[in-house]
Amino acid sequence: MKVKYDREVDILYIRLTDNVIDESDETHAGTIIDYDVDGAVVGIEVLNASRRILSQLN
């Protein structure tokens, strides 16, 4: 698993596997799930991450 945060665009990306991404779906506003050809989750992208994560901590 790899976790990356891009402060410039405020995006958190969690890569779960090295499988090739076949499809992406925005499951909730600001949360994008990447899937491989078999439908397994490859990664999770969180937009506006600092605002969304901090609001969960308060």
matplotlib code that plots the C-alpha trace (Angstrom):
import matplotlib.pyplot as plt

x = [0.0, 1.2, -0.2, 0.5, -0.8, -0.5, -0.7, -0.8, -4.1, -5.2, -5.7, -5.0, -4.4, -4.2, -2.9, -3.8, -2.3, -0.1, -2.9, -3.7, -6.7, -9.5, -12.3, -12.9, -16.1, -17.0, -18.9, -19.5, -18.8, -15.1, -14.2, -13.1, -12.5, -10.3, -10.9, -9.0, -10.4, -11.8, -13.6, -11.2, -10.4, -6.9, -7.0, -8.9, -8.7, -10.0, -10.5, -10.3, -8.6, -7.4, -10.9, -12.7, -10.3, -10.0, -13.8, -13.9, -11.4, -13.4]
y = [0.0, 3.5, 6.8, 10.1, 13.6, 16.4, 19.6, 21.8, 20.4, 18.9, 15.4, 12.2, 9.0, 5.6, 3.0, -0.5, -2.7, -2.3, -3.7, -1.7, 0.7, -0.3, 1.9, 4.7, 5.7, 8.7, 6.9, 10.0, 13.6, 14.0, 10.3, 8.4, 4.6, 2.9, -0.7, -3.3, -5.4, -7.9, -5.2, -5.2, -1.9, -0.6, 2.9, 5.6, 9.3, 11.9, 15.4, 18.4, 16.0, 18.5, 19.9, 16.6, 14.8, 17.6, 17.9, 14.2, 14.8, 17.6]
z = [0.0, -0.8, 0.4, -1.3, -0.5, -2.9, -0.9, -4.0, -5.2, -1.8, -2.9, -0.9, -2.9, -1.3, -3.7, -2.5, -5.2, -8.3, -10.6, -13.7, -13.2, -15.5, -14.3, -11.8, -10.1, -7.9, -5.2, -3.0, -3.8, -3.7, -3.3, -6.4, -6.3, -8.9, -9.9, -11.8, -14.6, -12.0, -10.1, -7.1, -5.5, -6.7, -5.1, -3.4, -4.2, -1.7, -3.1, -0.8, 1.6, 4.3, 4.7, 4.7, 7.0, 9.5, 9.7, 10.7, 13.5, 15.1]

ax = plt.figure().add_subplot(projection="3d")
ax.plot(x, y, z, "-o")
ax.set_aspect("equal")
plt.show()
